């Protein structure tokens, strides 16, 4: 009899695999402890490891990219540097190309969990995390079960049969009881197909279903669940800063600004600690979905690498719009894109820089005034005027003036958000600002 276990790996087994990797155990040792074949452990790691894109000069992993001045590899008339080209891959044309990427992920143990240089390494990395491996498997399993799992012919025959008898006024349960042997799916699946609009008949053709009233359910209860703060408190943030894993200079403080009521438009604000540049985004409401939408927009428009360079760490409050932390820290492919920490409750002084900057907003949009009349262009104009204010704390310079001309990531962000320095004498921070457009 085979001594190895069968079936899907459980979460506890994945935790054991992650622990074994971090301890430097071999696949055979890990497999023996969880009762699996070594090839199962190897396949699990390679299939469900988390990819983290490396940071290379101009996104090019060639060893000579930084000092390379070669031009015209694909076209002798082209004067554009090949290392910067996005139309062609210089690796395919250049015989000097030598990859500087790490070979560790291509061989045992296929991940960087126990690598001593992982904290300082800027190359492409892979990590195995039981939590995210479990999430990836669950997502794939869910996606594989979506949609119609029948052939076109089978579905067409089932659709004709059910439509025929429903048009006669027969209940769906009656049809299924009579024709169960002819139907390739269960009764619940038929209801799901009708709900999704895949079949000829619709919910309106099911007389009893259209007579049901929508369930109101119980009123939502106030939740005191603080699980989202686990490992992300202000104490954790200070610890990470103290030990050099992150720095205050790379932190982006984040908050929201409300209008007259809880409902309606809201501002999402971010401020860079290093130069006090404040970003402002007009959201349709104050939900977590709207905040995620801003994150997704920035990541898509700037690119993964630029987004991670600009927004490695966020420090924010405990507002409900920031509590779905996994949706903010990871993109839709479960790739990590940032890290979020939360201030202590009722401790706005822990992110004093952005709180102070909100005063500039209130000069133009007084507290209690609805944000609904304003447009994205209005908020961009206000953002540019605020970031053009010279401040003693910045050496009598404006935040925009502190942006380094060689900071390509920041310049890319400025171009995307239409961020332009306003001449000092033209800066306007009163309610008349929008009347002068």
C-alpha positions in Angstrom: 0.0 0.0 0.0 1.3 3.5 -0.9 2.5 5.4 2.2 1.9 8.8 0.8 -1.2 10.9 1.3 -3.6 11.9 -1.5 -5.9 14.7 -2.2 -5.6 18.5 -2.0 -3.1 19.9 0.5 -4.6 21.4 3.6 -3.8 24.8 5.0 -1.9 23.2 7.9 0.2 21.3 5.5 1.1 24.5 3.6 2.1 26.1 6.9 4.4 23.1 7.5 5.9 23.6 4.1 6.5 27.3 4.7 8.0 26.5 8.1 10.3 23.9 6.6 11.5 26.2 3.8 12.4 28.9 6.3 14.3 26.4 8.4 16.3 25.3 5.4 14.9 21.7 5.3 15.0 19.6 2.2 11.9 18.7 0.3 12.3 15.1 1.4 12.3 16.2 5.1 9.3 18.4 4.7 7.4 15.7 2.7 8.2 13.0 5.4 6.8 15.2 8.1 3.4 15.9 6.3 3.1 12.4 4.8 3.4 13.5 1.1 5.7 12.7 -1.8 8.7 15.1 -2.2 7.5 15.9 -5.8 4.2 17.1 -4.2 6.1 19.6 -2.1 8.2 20.7 -5.0 5.1 21.2 -7.3 3.2 23.1 -4.5 6.1 25.6 -4.1 6.7 26.2 -7.7 2.9 26.5 -8.5 1.8 28.7 -5.6 4.8 30.8 -4.8 4.4 34.6 -4.8 6.2 36.6 -7.4 7.7 40.0 -6.6 9.1 41.9 -9.5 12.7 43.1 -9.3 13.8 46.7 -9.5 16.2 47.2 -12.4 17.6 50.2 -14.2 14.9 51.3 -16.7 13.3 48.0 -16.0 16.1 46.2 -17.9 17.8 43.3 -16.0 21.0 43.4 -18.2 24.2 43.7 -16.2 25.4 46.5 -18.5 22.0 48.5 -18.6 23.1 51.4 -16.4 26.0 52.4 -18.5 24.8 51.1 -21.9 24.8 53.7 -24.7 24.0 51.4 -27.6 21.5 52.6 -30.2 19.9 51.3 -33.4 20.1 47.6 -32.8 16.8 47.0 -34.6 17.0 50.0 -36.9 20.3 51.8 -37.7 18.3 55.0 -38.2 17.0 55.0 -34.7 18.7 57.4 -32.3 16.8 56.2 -29.2 18.7 54.3 -26.6 18.0 50.6 -26.9 17.9 50.1 -23.1 14.9 52.5 -22.9 13.0 51.1 -25.9 9.5 49.7 -25.2 8.8 48.6 -28.8 11.5 46.0 -29.0 13.3 43.9 -26.5 17.0 44.6 -26.7 17.7 41.2 -25.2 16.7 39.7 -28.6 19.1 41.9 -30.6 22.1 42.5 -28.3 24.9 39.9 -28.1 26.3 41.7 -25.0 23.2 40.9 -23.0 23.9 39.2 -19.7 21.1 38.8 -17.2 21.9 40.1 -13.7 18.8 38.4 -12.2 19.2 35.8 -9.5 19.2 32.1 -10.5 18.0 30.9 -7.1 14.3 30.8 -8.0 15.2 28.5 -10.9 16.7 25.8 -8.7 16.1 24.3 -5.3 14.4 25.6 -3.2 12.8 27.8 -5.9 12.0 30.6 -3.4 13.9 33.2 -1.4 12.3 32.6 2.1 15.6 31.6 3.8 17.9 33.8 1.7 20.2 35.9 3.8 20.3 38.7 1.3 16.5 39.0 0.7 16.0 42.3 2.6 18.6 44.2 0.5 18.1 42.3 -2.8 16.5 44.3 -5.6 16.3 41.4 -8.0 13.2 39.4 -8.9 12.1 37.3 -6.0 9.8 34.5 -5.2 8.4 33.7 -1.7 6.2 30.9 -0.5 3.5 31.9 1.9 0.9 29.4 3.2 -1.7 32.1 3.4 -1.3 33.3 -0.1 -0.8 29.9 -1.5 -4.1 28.8 0.0 -5.8 31.9 -1.4 -4.4 31.3 -4.9 -5.6 27.7 -4.8 -9.1 28.7 -3.6 -9.3 31.3 -6.3 -8.3 28.9 -9.1 -10.8 26.3 -7.8 -13.6 28.9 -7.7 -12.8 30.1 -11.2 -12.7 26.6 -12.6 -16.3 26.0 -11.3 -17.8 29.2 -12.8 -19.8 29.2 -15.9 -21.6 26.4 -17.8 -19.8 23.1 -17.4 -21.8 21.4 -20.2 -21.2 21.0 -23.9 -23.1 23.3 -26.2 -25.3 20.4 -27.4 -26.1 19.3 -23.8 -27.0 22.8 -22.7 -29.2 23.4 -25.8 -31.2 20.2 -25.2 -31.7 21.0 -21.6 -32.8 24.6 -22.4 -35.3 23.4 -24.9 -36.8 20.8 -22.6 -37.2 23.1 -19.6 -38.5 26.1 -21.7 -41.1 23.8 -23.3 -42.7 22.8 -20.0 -42.3 26.1 -18.2 -44.2 27.8 -21.0 -47.0 25.3 -20.1 -47.0 26.7 -16.6 -45.3 23.7 -15.0 -43.2 24.5 -11.8 -39.5 23.9 -12.2 -39.4 21.4 -9.4 -42.2 19.4 -11.2 -40.2 19.4 -14.4 -37.1 18.3 -12.7 -38.9 15.5 -10.8 -40.3 14.2 -14.0 -37.2 14.5 -16.2 -34.4 14.1 -13.7 -32.7 11.3 -15.7 -32.7 13.5 -18.8 -31.2 16.5 -17.1 -27.4 16.6 -16.7 -27.4 19.0 -13.8 -29.1 19.4 -10.4 -32.2 21.6 -9.8 -30.0 24.2 -8.0 -27.8 24.6 -11.1 -30.9 25.2 -13.3 -32.0 28.0 -11.0 -28.4 29.5 -11.2 -28.5 29.3 -15.0 -31.8 31.1 -15.1 -30.6 33.7 -12.6 -27.5 34.4 -14.7 -29.6 34.9 -17.8 -28.0 32.0 -19.7 -31.3 30.2 -20.5 -34.2 31.2 -22.8 -36.6 31.5 -19.8 -36.1 34.2 -17.2 -37.0 34.7 -13.6 -40.1 36.4 -14.7 -41.3 33.2 -16.2 -41.2 31.5 -12.8 -44.4 32.6 -11.2 -43.6 31.8 -7.6 -40.2 33.4 -7.8 -41.5 36.7 -9.0 -44.1 36.7 -6.1 -41.4 36.5 -3.4 -40.5 39.7 -1.6 -36.8 40.5 -1.3 -35.6 39.6 2.2 -34.7 42.7 4.3 -32.4 40.8 6.6 -31.2 42.1 10.0 -29.7 45.6 10.4 -25.9 45.4 10.3 -24.4 45.3 13.7 -21.4 47.5 14.7 -18.3 45.4 14.3 -15.4 45.6 16.7 -13.3 43.2 14.7 -9.7 44.4 14.8 -8.2 41.5 12.8 -7.2 43.9 10.0 -4.8 45.6 12.4 -2.9 42.5 13.2 0.8 43.1 12.5 -0.1 46.6 11.2 -0.4 48.7 14.3 1.5 51.9 15.0 3.7 49.9 17.3 4.6 47.5 14.5 5.3 50.5 12.2 7.7 52.0 14.8 9.4 48.7 15.2 9.9 48.3 11.4 11.3 51.8 11.2 13.6 51.3 14.2 15.1 48.1 12.7 15.5 49.6 9.2 13.0 47.4 7.4 11.2 50.6 6.3 11.9 54.3 6.9 9.7 57.3 7.7 11.0 59.0 4.5 9.4 56.3 2.3 6.1 56.5 4.2 3.0 57.9 2.5 0.3 59.2 5.0 -3.3 58.7 3.9 -6.6 60.0 5.0 -10.1 61.1 3.7 -11.9 64.4 3.8 -15.7 64.4 4.1 -18.2 66.8 2.8 -21.4 67.9 4.5 -22.8 64.4 5.1 -21.5 60.9 5.4 -23.1 60.2 1.9 -21.8 61.8 -1.3 -18.4 62.5 -2.7 -15.3 62.3 -0.6 -11.6 63.2 -1.0 -8.9 60.6 -0.7 -5.6 62.4 0.3 -2.0 61.1 0.4 1.1 63.0 1.4 4.7 62.0 0.8 6.8 62.5 3.9 10.0 63.2 1.9 8.7 66.3 0.1 5.2 67.1 1.5 3.6 66.7 -1.9 -0.1 66.0 -1.3 -2.2 64.0 -3.8 -6.0 64.4 -3.9 -8.5 62.1 -5.5 -12.3 62.8 -5.7 -14.2 59.6 -4.9 -17.9 59.0 -5.5 -18.3 57.9 -1.9 -16.3 56.8 1.2 -16.4 53.0 0.6 -13.4 50.7 0.6 -14.3 49.9 -3.1 -13.6 53.5 -4.0 -10.3 53.5 -2.2 -9.3 50.3 -4.0 -10.3 51.9 -7.3 -7.8 54.7 -6.7 -5.1 52.1 -5.9 -5.9 50.1 -9.0 -5.9 53.1 -11.2 -2.5 54.3 -10.0 -1.0 50.8 -10.4 -2.4 50.3 -13.9 -1.4 53.8 -15.2 2.0 54.0 -13.5 3.0 50.3 -13.8 3.7 47.8 -11.0 7.3 48.9 -10.5 6.7 52.6 -10.3 3.7 52.1 -8.0 5.8 50.1 -5.6 8.6 52.6 -5.7 6.3 55.5 -4.9 4.0 53.9 -2.4 5.9 51.2 -0.5 4.3 52.0 2.9 1.0 53.7 3.9 0.2 55.1 7.3 -3.5 55.8 7.8 -6.3 55.8 10.4 -8.9 53.2 11.3 -11.7 54.4 9.0 -14.0 51.8 7.5 -12.8 52.6 4.0 -9.3 51.3 4.9 -10.2 48.1 6.7 -10.2 45.7 3.7 -6.5 45.6 3.9 -5.8 42.6 1.7 -7.6 44.4 -1.2 -5.3 47.4 -0.8 -2.0 45.6 -0.1 -2.5 43.1 -3.0 -3.6 43.5 -6.5 -6.3 41.3 -8.2 -3.6 38.7 -9.0 -2.6 38.5 -5.3 0.7 40.2 -6.0 1.9 42.4 -3.1 2.0 46.1 -4.1 2.3 48.0 -0.8 2.2 47.7 3.0 -0.4 49.5 5.2 -0.1 50.4 8.9 -2.7 51.9 11.1 -2.5 54.7 13.7 -3.8 54.2 17.2 -7.5 55.1 17.6 -8.1 58.7 18.4 -4.4 59.5 17.7 -4.4 61.7 14.6 -1.1 63.3 15.8 0.6 60.1 14.6 0.0 61.3 11.0 0.2 65.0 11.8 1.6 66.0 8.4 -1.5 65.1 6.4 -3.8 66.4 9.1 -2.0 69.8 9.0 -2.2 69.9 5.2 -6.0 69.4 5.4 -6.1 73.0 6.6 -5.3 74.2 3.1 -8.3 72.3 1.8 -10.6 73.9 4.3 -9.4 77.4 3.2 -11.1 76.7 -0.1 -13.8 74.2 0.8 -15.1 75.1 4.3 -16.0 72.3 6.7 -19.6 71.2 6.3 -19.8 72.1 2.6 -20.8 69.3 0.3 -18.2 68.0 -2.2 -20.8 66.9 -4.7 -20.6 70.1 -6.9 -16.9 69.6 -7.5 -15.2 67.8 -10.4 -11.9 66.1 -10.9 -10.5 69.1 -12.6 -11.5 71.3 -9.6 -9.7 69.0 -7.2 -6.6 68.9 -9.5 -6.6 72.7 -9.5 -6.8 72.9 -5.7 -4.1 70.2 -5.4 -1.7 72.3 -7.6 -2.3 75.5 -5.6 -1.8 73.7 -2.3 1.4 72.1 -3.5 2.7 75.4 -4.8 2.6 77.1 -1.3 6.0 77.9 0.0 6.6 76.8 3.6 9.2 77.7 6.3 9.4 74.0 7.3 10.5 73.3 3.7 13.2 75.9 3.6 10.7 78.5 2.1 10.1 76.2 -0.8 7.0 74.7 -2.2 6.5 70.9 -2.2 6.6 70.8 -6.0 10.0 72.6 -5.9 11.5 69.8 -3.8 10.8 67.2 -6.5 14.1 66.0 -7.9 14.4 66.4 -11.7 16.0 63.0 -11.8 13.2 61.3 -9.9 11.6 59.5 -12.9 8.9 57.9 -10.8 7.7 61.1 -9.3 7.8 62.9 -12.7 5.7 60.1 -14.2 3.2 60.6 -11.4 3.1 64.4 -12.0 2.4 63.9 -15.7 -0.4 61.4 -15.0 -2.2 63.6 -12.4 -1.5 66.9 -14.3 0.5 68.3 -11.4 1.9 71.7 -12.3 3.7 74.4 -10.2 1.6 77.5 -9.9 3.6 80.8 -10.0 3.9 82.0 -6.4 2.0 85.2 -7.0 -0.9 83.4 -8.6 -1.5 80.9 -5.7 -5.1 81.2 -4.6 -6.5 79.5 -1.4 -9.9 81.0 -1.0 -13.4 80.0 -2.1 -12.8 82.3 -5.2 -10.3 79.8 -6.6 -12.9 77.9 -8.7 -14.6 81.1 -9.9 -11.3 82.1 -11.7 -11.0 79.0 -13.8 
